[in-house]
Structure formats: C-alpha cells, structure tokens
Amino acid sequence: MSDSQVVHLLPQQFLHVLDSTSNVTRVVEGPKTFTVADHEKIVLGPEQSLVIPPRHYVVIANPAERDQHNAVVLDKYGQTVIRFGDEEIRFEQDPFPLYPGEKVVGRVTPLQVVAPNQALRLKAIRDFDDELAGVARVAGDEWLFEGPATYKPRVEVQVVEIIRATIITVNQALKLRARQHCTDRNGNRRKAGEEWLHRAKGAYLPSVDEVVVEKLDALVLTDRVALHLRAKFTFVDSQGLQRKAGEEWLVTSADETSHIVDVNEELVKKVPLTIVNSRQYCVVADPFDPTTKKTRLGQKELRRGPTTFFLYPGESSEVHASVHVLGTEEALLLRATEAGEGHEPGDRWMVYGPLEFVPSVNMEIVERRCAIPLDTTEGIYVRDIKSGRVYTVQGKSYMLKPNEELWEKDLPDVVEEILARNRSNLGGTRDKTRVVTYRAAHNTAVQIYDYRAKTSRVVVGPELVLLGPEEQFTVLSLSGGKPKRPHQIRDIALRLGPDFSTDIIVVETSDHARLSLKLSYNWKFELNKDDKARVFQVPDFVGDCCKAIASRVRGIVAQTTFDTFHRSSSTIIRDAVFGKDKNRFVFDSNGLQIFNVDVQAVEPVDQKTRDSLQKSVQLAIEISTKSLEAAARHESDRLEQESRGKLERQKILDQASSEEQRSKLLQLQAATAAVESTGT
C-alpha cells in the first residue's frame, strides 16, 4: 500500500483504519474520499454496509456496546468497546457498518412466521425479563409462542421445535401425557407422567407441559360385537360408573354405539355374538347375574335356542352343540354329575329314541349308543360293569344296557397273525369287541381251550368257529423245511390229510458209506368221532413222524451194504417203514397213518464216493450208448445193402424193357420204309 493512497468510498460503504501511533482502529463511512495518512493503515474494506430488509434479522457476534442514545461507546483511547462472547440480534433499520471486532453470524434471515394451529416451543438459555408475557424467565424455562404471529428471536431464547395442532374428528380422541406438574388447557391439575384423553372435536394444540402420546380411534360397536374391558386403576368411566382396579365388564351396542378405550382401561378382547339356533343348545359356566352384577362361580346355566347373547367376563361356553336327535335304534348313556331329577351323582341310565334330547347341567353324556345288528354267525363280547362278568351275545339285534359295555378280547400275537392271513381277502382289521371267528377249512381240525371251565373242544371243518370270552385257540408249532427243523410252521388248523411231507435224512451202510436220502411220506389222520382230541396229543406230529421214520430207516440201512442198498433202495426203505407184510405205519398216540413212502433221491454224502458213483454211472451210460450206436450202424448197413440190390435189379428190368421197345420201333420203321418204296 502507498503512503499517499486515496480511497473513494461510495454511499453505504465503510472501511476500518488502524492508527499505528495509538493502535486504535476506527470506522470510516462513505460517501467520502479518504486519504490514508502515513501513520494509518486500512485493515478492512471497503465493505458494503449491512442492509436488513423489512421482516428480516441478522445475528451480530461480539457487538459494540452502545449508550442510552444508541451511540457507540468508546474507551479513553478512542477504541470501540466490544461485548466479547455476546451476540445481538438486529432487525429492520438503516444500513450500518460493522465496528472493529463485530462479526456477522450466518446471513440475513427472514423472520419466522408461525401459522395458525402451530406454535414454537421456546426455551430460555439465560435469565431475562419477557416484556411481552410480563414474566421473568430463568434459564431452562419453556413456553409456547402460538400463531398466527411473526416470531422475533432473542439471543436469550432457543427455538426447540415447531408444534402443530392435531385435528380431532368424530369418534376420535387424543391421548396426552404431562411432562411435569401442570394445569391442562381445560383447567385440570395434572401430575408428572399422568395420562388423560382429550375428546373435544377440532384442532388441539398441546401446551408446553403436554405430550401427545397417540391419536385413538373409537371402536364401533354393533349388535354382533362387544368389548371386554379391564380397569387398570380405580376410576369413573365414560358412563359415570365407578370401576375398581382389576374389574372387568362388557360394553355392548346397547350401552353406546362407539367406545374409545380410556387411559385407565385396557381392551382385553373383542367378544363375538354367540348365536344358538333352534336346533342347538349351550352350557355356560360361571354365568353372569344381571341383578348382582357378579358371576355365579361354580354354577352352570343351560341356554337353548333360538337365542343370542354375549359371554360376559368370567363366563365360558363349555358346550355348544346340536340337539341330540335319537332314532328308533339309538340311545344316549347318561351319568349324573350332581344330585337332581331323581338321580344321585354317579348314577347311569339311558334315554331311548325316537326323541329330541337336551342334557341338563347336572348330567353328562357318556356316549351315544346304537343297536348292534348281529347275524347268527356274528356276536359281541359284553361286560357287566357291576359284576365284572363277560359273556357273548349273538344272533340278534342288541342294545347295551346302562350297566353293560363292550369288552375287547385280546389274542396272542401269533394268533392275530394267523387270523389276519385268514381274512386277508376280506381286508380291514379285527374289531376286538366282536366275537372272534375262524373258518375251519374242509378236512381240518381246530382245538379251543376254555380257561374258565378248564375244558377243550375240537371243531372239524368245514365249520365256523366262534370263540367265547375265556376261550383261546391251540396254536400248533410244526416242523418244516428240508431237512425238518422244529417251530417252522405255526397254525391253529390241523390238516387231517391225506397229505405228504418231504424230509432229508443221512444214513450209513454197513460198509460205512454215508448216504443222503430224500424221502416223501404220504400221511393222513384216522379221526375217531368219539375222541377228536386224540389228533392233538402230539404237538409236533410232523417232527415226531419224521424222526420215527428216520430212526427205522437208519437201523435197516446200517445192516445193508452200499451195493445192495443201491440196487434195492426203494424196497429196503419200504420194508424198514412198514415191515415185511404191512402197507402202512400207524402212530397210536394220535392216530397218524403213513401209507406210502417215495424215495426221491439217493446221494452219497462223501465226495469221493459220489465221484466214483458218478464215474461208474457215466461209464455204464457210455457202454450202453456205444452198444446202441453199433446196433444202429449194423442196421443201417443192412438196409443200405438191401436198397442197393433193389436198385441194381430195377436197372436191369428197365434196360430189358427199353430194348424190347427199341425192337418194336425198328420193326415199325422197316415196315414204314417198305410201304414208302412199294407205294402200297
């Protein structure tokens, strides 16, 4: 900067000049032509003066101090006195310069306009006197500046938030909470944390000490919906009734068309209308008494349709069912739960159709019963619950009595499997209350044992077997397989034959050749009508029979050489089983008869013996085959010689016939030539 600098200041311009000798900064305002002296220095500017339009403001930090005439205060050196750390808000005025030390915070801002149904929540950040409200504010105070109005800010006040009014329409309410002890807009004293409802329609602007929790919509009540409410605290409800804490009640459309849940209430649930038509009934437990306004605990009430009602708090619908319509062959088994109607608790009785029946509250329906139709081949097991006796009923339609019930008969698992195989063609599972039936096939016998009478009976097929309550089938456990192994076949029907069994036994000849014999025995039972149980005397007649025959065969074969046995095995085995002059083998214990033995295979057990026997058989087969081949070849040669002789003979005959015909031809030719030469 030159020593003779000249600055031309326009109107509404200023600059800051520092006097180097006194170290004082002053403000020079235009319009003016300013010549900078040698001991002066321009530290700011030229700058435009601040212009604040109407309805605007600006915040000045570190403002210059002014006296009562609004003049800037200077110290004894002529320096502007600054309020450091403070702020000042300036509104619409003539353009002005910034004095040394002053700063503009932000920019020139329009004044905030508060619309109708709005307010500014203000908070004092320092103590001051509020001339508009005529109160002294202390730091921390909060209040509202409500519209419509223009808010002029102050440095002592902070705008916390903008609060907008809430519009409350029909069937709506505003839930409010007090921030601290205060008086609400309706003049009611409220404690800190207290909640209440504002139900008046229109716009509602909460005060500074009120908080809007939520806006509630009314619950519309119809003839099909009611509200189940519970009191949180003791209070007086909207109908003017005092409710105690924990009390529950029902609000229906008869009380009011719509209901807003109060802050002291809670909605437990919406209760639907219970509809009972003319064909139904309902049992209500702990019914509500409209006279005493209390529930009759422990009691029940029968309500038969047609009717409609709401279940009051504490009530419960135990039964909601249709009227029981009984046909001619139907009945209901009832049991008394309380004394009344001529019955004591626990009594059982039956109501028979045809009729319509609705049980009272002092009885219960045990079960619905129908008459059970039974053919002559069908039955059921019935148990008398008083005496415990079990018996069968068959061949008629039967309705159980009050002291009777169906009894289930259990059978061993093996019997269940056998019966399941027997009814596999029919399908389904066995009804344990039905009399057990078994179709004994032709020429079979079934033994049944009665554990109560300690007697047994035998049924010979074809016959239908019906089991009594205490009877069980005798299960046969027979040997099976080849060779025979015990407990391979389980059945309840004993086949009487004729039938056959095949077994494989190992024998040893007198010359110690071990052979495996595959034998088939034809057998049958000789049934005595006066002693049918005899056939069941031997539990495993197959195993017993095979063992007895095998023992006899082994004894005879042990006395015979291999060569002899190999040539006459069938005769030896039959003689061993039947004897020399007999044709059957009878077991006296059960009447089993063996009337034929078939030797199906004889094989050596020892591998060397088997190989030698196989070689001898093959050699015999080869010799026989070669002999047959030689005989066939000789016969073929003989036939060939005969055919060849016949062929040569035929050739000679053919040649003689040919020469004879040739001679005749020559004679005819000669005769023809003679005729040609003579002309006659």
C-alpha positions in Angstrom: 0.0 0.0 0.0 1.4 3.5 -1.0 1.8 6.3 1.6 -0.5 8.6 -0.4 -3.3 6.1 -1.0 -6.7 7.7 -1.6 -9.9 5.7 -1.2 -13.2 6.8 -2.7 -16.0 5.5 -0.5 -19.4 5.2 -2.1 -22.6 5.6 -0.1 -23.3 2.7 2.3 -19.6 1.7 2.2 -17.1 1.6 5.1 -13.6 0.6 6.0 -11.6 0.1 9.1 -8.5 2.3 9.5 -5.7 1.4 12.1 -3.8 4.3 13.6 -0.3 2.9 14.1 0.7 5.5 16.6 -2.2 4.8 19.0 -3.0 1.3 17.8 -6.7 2.3 17.6 -9.0 1.1 14.8 -11.8 3.4 13.7 -14.6 3.2 11.2 -14.7 5.5 8.1 -18.1 5.6 6.3 -19.0 6.9 2.8 -19.8 8.7 0.8 -16.3 10.1 1.2 -12.9 10.4 -0.4 -10.4 9.2 2.3 -6.7 9.8 2.1 -4.7 7.4 4.2 -2.1 9.2 6.3 1.4 7.9 6.8 0.6 6.5 10.2 -2.6 4.9 9.2 -3.4 1.5 7.6 -6.6 0.1 6.1 -7.3 -3.3 7.8 -10.8 -3.9 6.3 -12.6 -2.6 3.4 -14.0 -1.0 1.6 -17.1 -3.2 2.5 -20.8 -2.7 2.0 -22.8 -1.7 4.9 -25.2 -4.3 6.2 -28.8 -3.9 4.9 -31.6 -5.6 6.7 -34.8 -5.6 4.7 -38.2 -5.4 6.4 -39.2 -8.6 8.3 -35.6 -9.8 8.4 -32.9 -10.0 11.1 -29.2 -10.7 11.5 -27.1 -12.0 14.4 -24.0 -10.0 15.3 -21.3 -11.6 17.4 -19.2 -9.5 19.7 -21.4 -6.5 19.2 -20.2 -2.9 20.0 -21.5 -1.5 23.3 -24.0 1.4 23.0 -25.2 4.0 25.4 -28.7 5.1 26.1 -28.8 7.2 23.0 -27.8 4.2 20.9 -24.3 5.7 20.3 -21.3 3.5 20.2 -19.3 3.7 23.4 -15.5 4.4 23.0 -12.9 3.8 25.6 -10.4 6.5 26.7 -8.2 5.7 23.8 -11.0 6.1 21.3 -11.3 2.3 20.7 -14.8 0.8 20.3 -15.9 -1.1 23.4 -16.9 -4.7 22.4 -19.0 -7.2 24.3 -16.9 -10.2 23.7 -18.7 -13.6 23.6 -22.1 -12.0 23.4 -24.5 -11.8 20.5 -27.0 -9.2 19.3 -30.0 -9.6 17.0 -30.7 -6.6 14.8 -33.9 -6.1 12.9 -35.0 -3.8 10.1 -33.0 -0.5 10.2 -30.9 1.8 8.1 -27.8 0.3 6.6 -24.9 0.2 9.2 -21.3 -0.7 9.2 -19.6 -3.3 11.3 -17.4 -1.9 14.0 -14.0 -3.4 14.7 -14.5 -6.8 16.4 -18.1 -7.3 15.3 -18.9 -10.4 13.1 -22.0 -11.5 11.2 -23.2 -15.0 12.3 -24.8 -16.7 9.3 -26.6 -14.4 7.0 -29.6 -12.1 6.9 -32.6 -14.3 7.7 -36.4 -13.7 7.2 -38.4 -13.6 10.4 -40.2 -16.9 11.2 -43.9 -16.8 10.6 -46.0 -19.1 12.9 -49.1 -20.3 11.1 -52.5 -20.9 12.7 -52.7 -24.1 14.7 -49.0 -24.0 15.2 -46.7 -22.9 17.9 -43.0 -22.6 18.7 -41.7 -24.4 21.7 -39.2 -21.9 23.2 -36.5 -22.5 25.8 -34.7 -19.8 27.8 -30.9 -20.3 27.8 -30.2 -17.3 30.1 -32.3 -15.3 32.6 -34.2 -12.3 31.2 -37.4 -10.4 31.6 -40.1 -11.2 29.0 -41.8 -7.9 28.4 -44.4 -9.5 26.0 -45.6 -12.0 28.6 -44.8 -9.8 31.6 -42.8 -12.6 33.4 -39.2 -13.1 34.4 -37.7 -16.1 32.6 -34.9 -18.1 34.1 -32.6 -20.4 32.2 -34.4 -23.7 31.4 -37.9 -22.3 31.3 -40.0 -23.5 28.3 -43.1 -21.9 26.9 -45.1 -21.7 23.6 -45.3 -18.9 21.1 -48.6 -19.6 19.4 -49.6 -18.5 15.9 -50.8 -16.8 13.8 -47.9 -14.4 14.5 -44.4 -13.4 13.5 -41.7 -14.5 15.9 -38.9 -12.1 16.7 -35.9 -14.1 18.0 -33.9 -13.1 21.1 -30.4 -14.2 22.0 -31.7 -15.4 25.4 -34.2 -17.8 23.7 -33.7 -21.0 21.8 -36.4 -22.5 19.4 -36.6 -26.2 20.4 -39.3 -27.4 17.9 -42.4 -26.5 15.9 -45.6 -27.9 17.4 -48.5 -28.5 15.1 -52.1 -28.8 16.3 -53.7 -32.3 16.0 -57.1 -32.4 14.3 -59.7 -34.5 16.3 -62.7 -35.7 14.3 -65.8 -37.6 15.2 -65.1 -40.9 17.2 -61.5 -39.8 17.9 -59.6 -38.7 21.0 -56.1 -37.5 21.8 -54.1 -39.3 24.4 -51.9 -36.8 26.3 -49.2 -37.2 29.0 -48.0 -34.5 31.4 -44.3 -33.7 31.4 -44.4 -32.3 34.8 -46.9 -31.0 37.3 -49.1 -28.6 35.4 -52.6 -27.3 34.6 -54.0 -28.5 31.3 -55.9 -26.4 28.8 -59.2 -27.4 30.5 -58.0 -26.1 33.9 -57.4 -29.5 35.4 -54.4 -30.1 37.6 -52.1 -32.9 36.2 -49.2 -34.7 37.8 -46.0 -35.6 36.1 -46.5 -38.7 34.0 -50.3 -38.6 34.2 -52.2 -39.5 31.1 -55.7 -38.4 30.0 -57.9 -38.2 26.9 -59.0 -35.0 25.1 -62.2 -35.9 23.4 -63.4 -32.4 22.1 -63.6 -32.2 18.3 -61.5 -29.7 16.4 -57.8 -28.7 16.4 -55.9 -29.2 19.7 -52.6 -27.6 20.3 -50.9 -29.2 23.3 -49.4 -26.9 25.9 -45.6 -26.9 26.6 -46.1 -29.4 29.5 -48.2 -31.8 27.5 -47.0 -34.6 25.2 -49.2 -36.2 22.5 -48.9 -40.0 23.0 -51.2 -41.1 20.2 -54.5 -40.4 18.5 -57.1 -43.0 19.3 -59.9 -44.1 17.1 -63.2 -45.2 18.6 -64.1 -48.9 18.3 -67.5 -49.2 16.6 -70.0 -51.4 18.5 -72.5 -53.5 16.5 -75.1 -56.0 17.5 -72.6 -58.7 16.8 -69.5 -57.4 18.6 -68.9 -56.3 22.2 -65.8 -55.1 24.0 -64.3 -56.9 27.0 -62.6 -54.2 29.2 -60.5 -54.3 32.3 -59.8 -51.4 34.7 -56.1 -50.6 35.3 -56.9 -48.2 38.2 -59.9 -47.2 40.1 -61.7 -44.5 38.2 -65.1 -43.3 36.9 -65.8 -44.4 33.3 -67.5 -42.5 30.5 -70.9 -43.8 31.6 -70.4 -42.3 35.1 -69.9 -45.7 36.8 -67.0 -46.3 39.3 -64.7 -49.1 38.2 -62.3 -50.7 40.6 -58.8 -51.7 39.7 -58.9 -55.1 38.0 -62.6 -55.0 37.5 -63.8 -56.4 34.1 -67.0 -55.5 32.3 -68.7 -55.7 28.9 -69.6 -52.8 26.7 -72.3 -53.5 24.1 -74.1 -51.5 21.4 -76.9 -51.1 23.9 -74.6 -49.0 26.1 -73.0 -46.9 23.3 -72.6 -47.0 19.6 -68.8 -46.5 19.8 -66.2 -46.6 22.5 -62.8 -45.1 22.9 -60.6 -47.1 25.3 -59.8 -44.7 28.2 -56.2 -44.4 29.7 -57.5 -46.2 32.8 -58.9 -49.1 30.7 -57.4 -51.8 28.6 -59.1 -53.8 25.9 -58.9 -57.5 26.8 -60.6 -58.7 23.6 -63.5 -58.3 21.2 -66.3 -60.6 22.1 -68.3 -62.0 19.2 -72.0 -62.6 19.5 -72.9 -66.2 20.4 -75.7 -67.5 18.3 -77.7 -70.6 19.3 -80.2 -71.6 16.7 -83.4 -73.6 17.3 -81.6 -76.9 16.9 -78.7 -76.1 19.3 -78.1 -75.6 23.0 -75.3 -74.1 25.0 -74.0 -74.6 28.6 -72.4 -71.5 30.1 -70.1 -72.0 33.1 -69.9 -69.3 35.8 -72.9 -67.3 34.4 -73.2 -63.5 35.0 -76.1 -62.4 37.2 -77.5 -59.1 35.9 -79.1 -58.4 39.3 -76.0 -58.6 41.4 -73.6 -57.7 38.5 -71.4 -60.6 39.5 -70.6 -64.0 38.2 -72.1 -67.1 39.9 -68.8 -69.0 40.3 -69.0 -72.8 40.2 -72.5 -72.8 38.6 -73.7 -73.6 35.1 -76.6 -72.4 33.1 -78.3 -74.2 30.1 -79.4 -71.9 27.3 -81.4 -73.5 24.5 -82.0 -71.8 21.2 -83.1 -69.9 19.4 -81.2 -67.2 21.4 -78.2 -64.8 21.1 -76.0 -63.4 23.8 -72.5 -62.1 24.6 -70.3 -64.0 27.0 -69.6 -61.7 30.0 -66.2 -61.6 31.6 -65.7 -64.7 33.6 -68.2 -66.7 31.6 -67.1 -69.6 29.4 -69.0 -71.7 26.9 -68.4 -75.4 27.9 -70.7 -77.0 25.4 -72.1 -75.6 22.2 -73.7 -78.5 20.4 -76.7 -79.5 18.4 -79.8 -81.1 20.0 -79.4 -84.8 20.1 -81.9 -86.4 17.7 -82.3 -90.1 18.5 -83.7 -92.7 16.1 -85.6 -95.8 16.9 -82.5 -97.9 17.3 -80.5 -95.2 19.2 -80.0 -94.2 22.8 -77.9 -92.0 25.0 -75.9 -93.2 28.0 -76.1 -90.5 30.7 -74.3 -90.1 34.0 -75.4 -87.7 36.8 -72.8 -85.2 37.9 -75.0 -83.7 40.6 -78.0 -84.8 42.6 -81.3 -83.9 41.0 -84.1 -85.2 38.8 -84.3 -88.4 40.8 -80.7 -89.4 40.4 -77.6 -89.4 42.6 -74.2 -88.3 41.5 -72.6 -91.2 39.5 -75.9 -92.8 38.5 -76.0 -94.2 35.0 -79.2 -94.5 32.9 -80.2 -94.4 29.3 -82.6 -92.4 27.2 -84.1 -94.3 24.2 -85.3 -92.8 20.9 -87.1 -91.7 19.0 -87.0 -88.2 20.6 -85.0 -84.9 20.8 -82.9 -84.6 23.9 -81.0 -81.8 25.5 -79.0 -82.7 28.6 -79.3 -80.6 31.7 -76.4 -79.1 33.6 -76.4 -81.8 36.3 -75.7 -84.7 33.9 -73.3 -85.6 31.2 -73.5 -87.7 28.1 -71.1 -90.7 28.3 -71.7 -92.0 24.8 -74.2 -92.4 22.1 -75.3 -96.0 21.5 -76.9 -97.7 18.6 -78.4 -101.2 18.5 -75.9 -103.6 17.2 -77.4 -105.9 14.4 -76.0 -109.4 14.7 -76.4 -112.4 12.3 -76.5 -115.9 13.5 -72.8 -116.2 12.7 -71.9 -112.9 14.5 -71.6 -111.9 18.1 -70.2 -109.4 20.5 -68.4 -109.5 23.9 -70.4 -107.8 26.6 -69.1 -107.0 30.1 -71.3 -106.2 33.1 -69.6 -103.4 34.9 -71.3 -104.2 38.2 -70.5 -107.9 38.4 -67.5 -108.0 36.0 -68.9 -111.0 34.2 -68.1 -111.2 30.5 -70.5 -113.0 28.1 -71.3 -113.2 24.4 -74.4 -112.1 22.6 -75.1 -113.3 19.1 -77.8 -113.9 16.5 -80.0 -110.8 17.3 -80.0 -107.0 17.3 -78.8 -105.9 20.8 -78.8 -102.6 22.6 -76.3 -102.4 25.5 -77.9 -101.7 29.0 -76.7 -98.9 31.3 -74.6 -101.4 33.3 -73.0 -103.0 30.2 -70.2 -102.1 28.0 -68.4 -103.7 25.0 -65.4 -105.8 26.1 -62.3 -106.2 24.0 -60.8 -109.7 23.7 -57.0 -109.8 23.3 -55.3 -112.6 21.5 -51.7 -113.7 21.3 -49.7 -112.1 18.6 -49.2 -115.4 16.7 -53.0 -115.9 16.7 -53.5 -112.4 15.4 -51.2 -113.0 12.6 -52.9 -116.3 11.6 -56.4 -114.6 11.7 -55.0 -111.7 9.7 -53.9 -114.2 7.0 -57.3 -115.9 7.1 -59.2 -112.6 6.5 -56.6 -111.1 4.1 -59.1 -111.5 1.3 -61.8 -109.6 3.2 -59.5 -106.7 4.3 -59.7 -104.5 7.3 -58.6 -105.0 10.9 -60.1 -107.1 13.6 -62.7 -105.4 15.9 -61.7 -106.7 19.3 -65.3 -106.3 20.6 -66.7 -108.7 18.0 -66.7 -112.4 18.7 -63.6 -114.0 17.2 -64.5 -116.2 14.2 -62.4 -118.6 12.3 -63.4 -120.5 9.2 -62.1 -124.1 9.6 -61.5 -125.4 6.1 -62.6 -128.8 4.9 -60.7 -131.8 6.4 -59.1 -129.6 9.1 -59.5 -129.7 12.9 -59.2 -126.8 15.4 -58.8 -127.2 19.1 -60.2 -124.5 21.5 -59.4 -124.4 25.2 -61.7 -122.7 27.8 -59.6 -121.4 30.6 -62.6 -120.8 32.9 -64.1 -124.2 32.6 -60.7 -125.9 32.0 -62.1 -127.9 29.1 -61.2 -128.2 25.5 -63.3 -128.8 22.4 -62.4 -129.8 18.8 -64.1 -128.5 15.7 -63.8 -130.3 12.5 -64.2 -128.4 9.2 -65.9 -127.2 7.2 -67.2 -125.2 10.2 -67.3 -121.6 11.6 -65.5 -121.4 14.9 -66.8 -118.8 17.4 -64.6 -118.1 20.5 -66.1 -117.5 23.9 -64.8 -114.8 26.3 -62.4 -117.2 28.1 -61.5 -119.5 25.1 -58.3 -119.5 23.2 -57.1 -121.4 20.1 -54.5 -124.1 20.5 -51.5 -123.0 18.4 -49.7 -125.7 16.5 -45.9 -125.4 16.2 -44.9 -127.8 13.5 -41.5 -128.7 12.0 -40.8 -127.6 8.4 -38.1 -127.3 5.8 -35.8 -129.9 4.2 -34.4 -131.4 6.4 -37.1 -130.8 9.0 -36.4 -128.1 11.7 -38.7 -127.5 14.6 -41.0 -124.5 15.1 -41.1 -123.6 11.4 -44.9 -123.6 10.8 -47.4 -122.0 13.2 -51.1 -122.6 12.6 -54.3 -123.2 14.5 -55.8 -125.6 12.0 -54.6 -129.2 11.9 -54.8 -130.7 8.4 -56.2 -134.3 8.6 -54.8 -135.4 5.2 -54.2 -137.2 3.0 -51.1 -135.1 2.5 -47.3 -135.6 2.2 -44.2 -134.5 4.0 -40.7 -134.4 2.5 -37.6 -135.0 4.6 -33.8 -135.4 4.0 -32.0 -137.9 6.3 -28.4 -139.1 6.3 -27.8 -142.9 6.7 -24.7 -145.1 6.8 -24.4 -148.5 5.3 -22.7 -151.5 6.9 -19.6 -150.8 4.7 -19.6 -147.2 6.1 -20.9 -145.4 3.0 -22.8 -142.3 4.2 -25.9 -141.5 2.0 -28.3 -138.6 1.9 -31.9 -139.8 1.3 -34.7 -137.5 0.2 -37.9 -139.2 1.2 -41.6 -138.2 0.8 -44.2 -139.7 3.1 -47.9 -139.8 2.4 -49.9 -139.5 5.6 -53.4 -139.0 7.0 -55.2 -138.9 10.3 -57.7 -141.6 11.3 -60.3 -139.5 13.1 -62.4 -141.0 15.8 -65.6 -139.1 16.3 -65.8 -140.1 19.9 -62.2 -139.0 20.6 -61.5 -136.0 18.4 -58.9 -134.5 20.8 -56.6 -137.5 20.1 -55.2 -135.9 16.9 -53.8 -133.0 19.1 -52.0 -135.4 21.5 -48.7 -134.8 19.8 -47.9 -131.1 19.5 -45.5 -131.5 16.5 -46.7 -134.6 14.7 -44.6 -133.8 11.6 -41.4 -133.7 13.5 -42.3 -136.8 15.5 -43.3 -138.7 12.4 -40.1 -137.8 10.5 -37.9 -138.7 13.5 -39.6 -142.1 13.9 -39.3 -143.0 10.2 -35.7 -141.8 10.0 -34.9 -144.0 13.0 -36.3 -147.1 11.3 -34.6 -146.3 8.0 -31.2 -145.8 9.7 -31.5 -149.1 11.6 -32.2 -151.1 8.4 -29.6 -149.3 6.2 -26.9 -149.9 8.8 -27.3 -153.6 8.2 -27.1 -153.4 4.4 -24.1 -152.9 2.2 -23.9 -150.0 -0.2 -24.1 -152.1 -3.3 -27.2 -154.0 -2.1 -28.9 -150.7 -0.9 -28.0 -149.0 -4.2 -29.8 -151.8 -6.2 -32.8 -152.2 -3.9 -33.1 -148.9 -2.0 -36.9 -148.5 -2.5 -37.7 -152.0 -1.3 -35.4 -151.7 1.7 -36.8 -148.4 2.8 -40.5 -149.5 2.4 -39.7 -152.7 4.4 -38.0 -150.5 7.1 -41.0 -148.2 7.4 -44.0 -150.6 7.0 -42.5 -154.0 7.7 -42.4 -157.1 5.5 -46.1 -157.8 5.2 -47.7 -154.4 6.0 -48.5 -151.4 3.8 -48.9 -148.7 6.5 -47.3 -147.3 9.6 -49.8 -146.1 12.4 -48.9 -143.9 15.4 -51.1 -145.0 18.3 -50.7 -141.7 20.2 -52.5 -139.5 17.7 -53.9 -141.9 15.0 -51.4 -140.7 12.3 -51.1 -143.2 9.4 -48.2 -143.3 6.9 -49.4 -145.2 3.9 -46.7 -144.6 1.3 -43.0 -143.8 1.1 -41.4 -142.3 -2.0 -37.6 -142.3 -2.4 -37.0 -139.2 -4.4 -33.2 -139.1 -4.3 -30.2 -141.1 -3.0 -26.9 -139.3 -3.0 -23.6 -140.2 -1.2 -22.6 -137.7 1.4 -18.8 -138.4 0.9 -17.4 -136.6 -2.1 -15.1 -139.5 -3.2 -18.0 -142.0 -3.1 -20.1 -139.5 -5.0 -17.4 -139.1 -7.7 -16.9 -142.8 -8.0 -20.6 -143.5 -8.3 -20.9 -140.7 -10.9 -18.0 -142.2 -12.9 -19.5 -145.7 -12.9 -22.8 -144.3 -13.9 -21.2 -142.3 -16.7 -19.2 -145.4 -17.8 -22.4 -147.5 -17.9 -24.1 -144.8 -19.9 -21.1 -144.7 -22.4 -21.2 -148.5 -22.8 -24.9 -148.5 -23.3 -24.6 -145.6 -25.8 -21.8 -147.4 -27.8 -23.8 -150.6 -27.9 -26.8 -148.7 -29.2 -24.6 -146.9 -31.8 -23.2 -150.3 -33.1 -26.6 -151.9 -33.4 -27.9 -148.8 -35.2 -24.8 -148.8 -37.5 -25.3 -152.5 -38.4 -29.0 -152.0 -39.1 -28.1 -149.0 -41.3 -25.6 -151.1 -43.3 -28.1 -153.9 -43.8 -30.7 -151.5 -45.0 -28.2 -149.9 -47.3 -27.3 -153.3 -48.9 -30.9 -154.2 -49.5 -31.6 -150.8 -51.1 -28.6 -151.1 -53.3 -29.7 -154.7 -54.5 -33.2 -153.4 -55.3 -31.7 -150.5 -57.3 -29.5 -152.8 -59.5 -32.4 -155.1 -60.1 -34.5 -152.3 -61.2 -31.9 -151.0 -63.6 -31.7 -154.5 -65.3 -35.5 -154.6 -65.6 -35.6 -151.1 -67.0 -32.9 -151.9 -69.7 -34.7 -155.1 -70.8 -37.9 -153.1 -71.2 -36.1 -150.4 -73.2 -34.6 -153.0 -75.6 -37.9 -154.6 -76.2 -39.5 -151.2 -77.1 -36.5 -150.4 -79.3 -37.0 -153.7 -81.2 -40.6 -152.8 -81.8 -39.5 -149.4 -83.0 -37.1 -150.9 -85.6 -39.8 -153.2 -86.9 -42.2 -150.3 -87.4 -39.6 -148.3 -89.1 -38.8 -151.2 -91.5 -42.5 -151.6 -92.3 -42.8 -147.9 -93.0 -39.8 -147.9 -95.3 -41.3 -150.9 -97.3 -44.5 -149.1 -97.8 -42.8 -146.0 -99.0 -40.7 -148.0 -101.5 -43.6 -150.0 -103.0 -46.2 -147.4 -102.7 -48.8 -149.8 -101.4 
